[in-house]
Amino acid sequence: MVTRTEVAKSNCFAGKILYVNLTTGRMWTEPTMAYAERFLGGRGINNWLLYKRVKPWVTPLESANVLIIGAGALVGTLAPCASRLSVDGKSPMTGGVGSSSSCGYFAAELKFAGYDHIVIQGRARNPVYLWIDEDRVRIEDAAHLWGKLVSETVSSIKEERGDDRIGVLAIGPAGENLVRGACIIVDQARAAGRCGLGAVMGAKNLKAIAVRGKGGIGVAEPQRFMEAVDRAWGKLGRSESARRRREWGTLWAAPVCNEIGLFPWKNFQDDYVEADRLKRISPQVYSEQYQVRRLGYMSCPISCSRIYEVKDGPYKGLICEGIEANDLWNFGGRLAIDYPPAILKAHHLCNEYGLDQDNAAGSIAWAFECYEKGLLTEEDTDGLSLEWGNYEVVIELLKKMAYREGFGDLLAEGSKRASEIIGRGSEAFAIHVKGQDSMEPMRACKGWALGCAVSTRGGSHTRGANLAELYSGLPKEVSERIWGIPAVPDRHSYKDKAKLVVYYERLQAIVDSLGICLLCSNWGGPDQLDPEDLAELYSAAVGREITGDDLMLVGERIHNIEKAFNVLHAGFKRQDDYPPLRFIEEPIRSGPARGEILDRAQFDQMLDEYYEIHGWDKEAGWQRKAQLERLGLSEIAVDLERSGKIF
């Protein structure tokens, strides 16, 4: 139990970082402001604490790894889209930085309870959950929750506590069974996905964290802050990009991406789906036949999520939150399922089991292609016929993965490890980046490909990949103002794409640290919130002047922390910043982008430019001492120098 100390809430922070050692039961706090100026909050502070508290020789699933939960700096205020929670630890998928983000109510509840971050250390002897009721923090027995699905866990905790407004993040059977791609589910339906952090939580015997806060969050300059809030809400209200998501959610992107060769088909054997087939799982189908209502979280002016219901067929009665564009890519494209209720069911089961759907679909797609090529037979697959589009088999495999049953035990390792285990040439069909399954096609849009390949967390489009290549005809002044280039080159061009990637690496670090939804920033559309908008909100909230350029410098600092963690912990070098070979060796087969491929020589030139902008060595892909010192990261430079991994 921790004793509450009053914190003067004259800025947007709750003021405390809560430490919990599950091995000893010890709890203590330290001031958030010791870190806020350098790292903002959320992902920024999380990754600095991760870097300082986990040594390179620690393996992801041992007790010495830490799990860090952090609410963004602006969460709990009226800043638009400020509801994001960052979760960080050492990744069981890559061995490097494991970093994720989720929306929901949990982040605000955490700050209202008086904490900005939670650092979980050690391992409980038996299953437990952490209960935070403002200054009353307790480690509770969770034997009765172990084995339960996520929704059952959330319902049980709320019933026990007699409060339906409790924020809960939990793992399902996948996390308990240490599935490498297990994720953490926030508030029953929002995934802190990728990186296997659900397995880290399971390895600590931690089933859930529940929090209830009754306090509030202040800002330093209320009038100025509300004026900045009004301008930001107005900007999003006028945004065409925001309007599309308000109307269709993230599903709007499916037909657009398909037409430019950015929609995976059968484990990336192609990046285009026949148009008539795509219509069967189109945004219009979900909107007209399955949507019940729209849904948004705290301070969200867009409400891009949805509640869906299946009213007939084998999944009649299913009600779930979601789905997102990833569901169409993963299940509709990579696994060739064109039955909408089956995609809803797969999405729902991933939430219930606590499976990251990108990783799960990646393993299954690898297995399907191996089966197609004769590398796997029904003797290997527990008698299952792994035929493209067989959604009943996909549903069965999700369960087998979550419980590590039979063939599912192999798939639970992720496609890279699974292919290494069975061999037989199956490695060619494991589509991953840095060991983590990738759901991103990379042949048509060259800047998008670079961002996905260099992503610090591996296999991800939210750590540098850009959406600017989706837009055409942007005025020259817009392109120069945002990205510092005369115009966004053709999506098939390699020119200036490294600049876009570096810009969005820094921006994405900022929005994750402030707790702003990435889709509301100018990543989601050039007419949305930019660094200057965010800087004005933060300056008024914290009472310290900061410019957009200042924020981007913090974003650069955060990115370099993650880069150094990867070098020290996973030994990543230049060769780990390349896309999967399929995208370099096999062109797109059909659609308007037919014939597009990543040219190795031109990708190398783009990668060279990327390293040059960062000030890193081009041959090894390592950082330089002078660059780290410029960013105020001299102690990281010392660590890298000791390991011989710096220039």
Helices and strands as residue ranges (DSSP letters): E 16-21, E 27-31, H 33-39, H 42-53, E 67-71, E 85-90, E 97-102, H 106-112, E 117-121, E 128-133, E 136-141, H 150-161, E 167-170, H 173-176, E 184-186, E 190-192, H 197-203, E 206-212, H 222-238, H 240-248, G 249-252, H 253-259, H 275-279, H 283-289, E 291-295, E 305-309, E 319-321, H 325-327, I 328-334, H 340-353, H 357-372, H 391-403, H 407-411, H 415-422, G 426-429, E 432-433, E 436-437, H 446-454, G 468-470, H 476-483, H 497-514, G 518-520, H 531-542, H 548-570, G 574-577, H 581-585, H 600-614, H 625-630, H 634-643
